[in-house]
Amino acid sequence: MNEKPALKFILSTQAQNNFGRLLDDVSENNTRYVVKRFGHPKVALISLDDFERLLASEAEGEKYLRILRESRPEYTLGETIE
């Protein structure tokens, strides 16, 4: 399995309505999903084999960490009221 896994974003309602198909895609095609709720990434869905490889490969983990960080919105807290 030398093929690079695909990374896809999916809304939580779509993931809920198609969970069986997602599980098949993850386990059979090594696809990685980031599930968004209210437009914000919340969880990742990856196969166990893929998870083990990510933990073993620091460079691969850093790559996906950067992608996930870039997909998150930046929050500003505003000004302090005195």
C-alpha positions as CSV (number, residue, x, y, z in Angstrom):
1,M,0.0,0.0,0.0
2,N,2.3,2.7,-1.3
3,E,-0.4,5.0,-2.5
4,K,-0.7,8.3,-0.6
5,P,-3.9,8.5,1.4
6,A,-6.5,11.1,0.3
7,L,-7.5,13.8,2.9
8,K,-11.1,14.9,2.6
9,F,-13.2,17.3,4.7
10,I,-16.9,16.4,5.4
11,L,-19.7,18.0,7.3
12,S,-20.8,16.2,10.5
13,T,-24.3,15.8,9.1
14,Q,-23.0,14.2,5.9
15,A,-20.7,11.9,8.0
16,Q,-23.6,10.9,10.2
17,N,-25.8,10.1,7.2
18,N,-23.1,8.2,5.4
19,F,-21.2,6.7,8.3
20,G,-21.1,3.1,6.8
21,R,-19.8,4.4,3.5
22,L,-17.1,6.5,5.3
23,L,-16.0,3.5,7.3
24,D,-15.7,1.5,4.1
25,D,-13.8,4.3,2.3
26,V,-11.4,4.7,5.3
27,S,-10.7,1.0,5.7
28,E,-10.7,-0.1,2.0
29,N,-9.1,3.0,0.4
30,N,-7.1,4.4,3.2
31,T,-8.9,7.8,2.9
32,R,-8.6,10.2,5.8
33,Y,-11.6,12.4,6.8
34,V,-11.7,15.5,8.9
35,V,-15.2,16.0,10.1
36,K,-16.4,19.6,10.5
37,R,-19.2,20.8,12.7
38,F,-20.5,24.3,12.3
39,G,-17.7,24.9,9.8
40,H,-14.9,24.0,12.2
41,P,-12.8,20.8,12.1
42,K,-13.6,18.6,15.1
43,V,-12.4,15.1,14.6
44,A,-10.3,13.0,12.2
45,L,-11.4,9.6,10.9
46,I,-8.5,7.3,9.8
47,S,-7.8,3.6,9.7
48,L,-6.0,1.9,12.6
49,D,-3.2,0.9,10.2
50,D,-2.9,4.5,9.1
51,F,-2.9,5.8,12.7
52,E,-0.1,3.4,13.6
53,R,1.9,4.7,10.6
54,L,1.3,8.3,11.5
55,L,2.5,7.7,15.0
56,A,5.6,6.0,13.7
57,S,6.4,8.8,11.2
58,E,7.1,12.2,12.7
59,A,7.5,13.9,9.3
60,E,4.1,12.6,8.1
61,G,2.4,13.7,11.3
62,E,3.9,17.2,11.1
63,K,2.6,17.5,7.5
64,Y,-1.0,16.7,8.5
65,L,-0.8,18.8,11.7
66,R,0.1,21.8,9.5
67,I,-2.9,21.1,7.2
68,L,-5.2,20.8,10.2
69,R,-3.9,24.0,11.8
70,E,-4.3,25.9,8.6
71,S,-7.9,24.7,8.3
72,R,-8.9,26.0,11.7
73,P,-10.3,29.6,12.0
74,E,-8.3,32.1,14.0
75,Y,-10.2,33.5,17.0
76,T,-9.7,37.0,18.4
77,L,-10.9,37.8,21.8
78,G,-11.6,41.5,21.3
79,E,-10.7,44.4,23.6
80,T,-10.8,44.3,27.4
81,I,-13.6,46.3,28.9
82,E,-12.5,48.3,31.9
